[in-house]
């Protein structure tokens, strides 16, 4: 059968007979890699552009249309020592990048205006106490207005839009007091300038926007970076399927290019990338990523298979169906939708703060105006004082208090291998006091391990590993991996469903089912020791050995569980797997509370029960069956190996083999929440000091500007303390 | 104080030039890869090519 690779889905025209492709590349981390890749790829004739982006770990390539096959670039990178995968930018990431650029443009405009208005304001401030002529002052005020008004109209857009959205939905958010403050400050300043008054607040208004845009940009940049990493990881998974393009011809195409009704080939050891029904062939499949069950299921004609299933023994032909046709998925999707709807709309700390803050501030300003009028001041003076109160209380530090901490905390989490899917996840994670773990793929690793490698002589194990290289069976692959075998045994023959055999130096080697190797006698012992493991036998002449292969616990699972207990966090296991398997894991980790054979609906019921009791549940799971409970929990986490649906539902995603990121994320988020609260108090404390000054009517633009920048800098410096997160467990 | 007539527009023009430069650098993608740019500055120059690229 002839197999071709088809990347045409990722190639796009870049004008003038040039084609463009983006590749995500693994392992690029320094200038050396960058130069090596760029030179290596530019050396291919007809390549017009090869540029590495070190931040996003991607390569952009352009070449003359029709001269080269994109597969060649991937081969070339492979020769250079890098694994590369074609990359398709998700629409979500495109939107984040566009938003990020827009905020940076706004920030540039606001910063330019602030600097120039300040340059005009300082002579006015110092001139007011010396010998500045009123005409000169007016001239400077008009110039300030000329700069500040258009700049604020442009750079204030993010705030005005968001405030308008909130008001149209009859709620309020942080942007409502900001917008009111800025618009009133600018409006009043124009009126004051017309009346040749001494003070105008153009500088305060535009500086406020600059500071707030810094916070907004940091927040946005954090999300953009997470998206870029998540996008790369999706590309690195390289989800392709072998699609039949002719009766006997298959082409390896990306999943995105496969449609319902297509027929794909699923070989042993491959993970299914589509949902569908088996139309030909017979095999065992591992559905642990979907159901949590580690026992293999027999698949034959008519059996539905889901994306994420691993094919174990035979070759299958699968007809692709639309996602909704599969019954199991439909059930999970229904539960997930219900859970998402019921998800209590968590109110972010910033919005909660501003919900209290806005009415207080606006009432204070209003009372100030009335108070001054009753005390005999003119309406004009009273309104000027009232607006001064609004300017001084404008939540400048409040707008920075949370995004700055979030940015720094997410950077610290990123370093310990945790990506944030949602912005408020930090706040919710910090509140978690109970963790529910799924077993399969979460507490255990998704790949198989040889459990008794230490009991087998090293040279025998190595030989078994080399022989295993000739088999497609996933268990054999695990043996080969464990023995770090590189060179396959020459002349090895695979007997389908039995094992592999070869003859080396006149001695027959066999690896496979115990019956195939004549090692039935040893099986009873091994099964008694570890009833959950798959048994593989290895025979060298008359010497027989038994290898027991199973999914191992994550290397640091015990330490992590102990660390969580030390933090007074309750732990339990809810697994869809059978009782003996769950019991063994719970026992090894000393977790007293566990349930086995739990359905997705049961998991949700358990979470609801805990919620009723007031617990804040962190759900950590990877399977498709966990997706609804991930949505139902207060906050949720998934390993990067999780099913798509679960990964998209979880609030946080962690990378790599260790479980330590779970603890690291909890620690970082607790510290971050503490700092956020502290920052809010700092901001409020500043207001408590400044408001009486404003009410008394002695605030000059100089005082407003100094107070505003002072409090913002204080809050930013405090946020930097989130950097020093302790990395070690225990 | 007539000097203001020259100095103020001059100051604004300089500020405006800074803004235009910033917007241009943003548009031309100079902030897309900050890590890479830092390394490129200290990378060795490419060795001169022995022969012009053959097409």
Interface residues (C-beta under 8 A of the other chain):
Chain A: X30 X31 X34 X35 X39 X45 X46 X52 X53 X54 X55 X56 X101 X104 X105 X108 X109 X112 X115 X116 X119 X136 X139 X143 X147
Chain B: X1 X4 X8 X11 X12 X15 X16 X18 X19 X22 X23 X26 X31 X32 X33 X34 X35 X36 X39 X40 X42 X43 X44 X46 X53 X54 X55
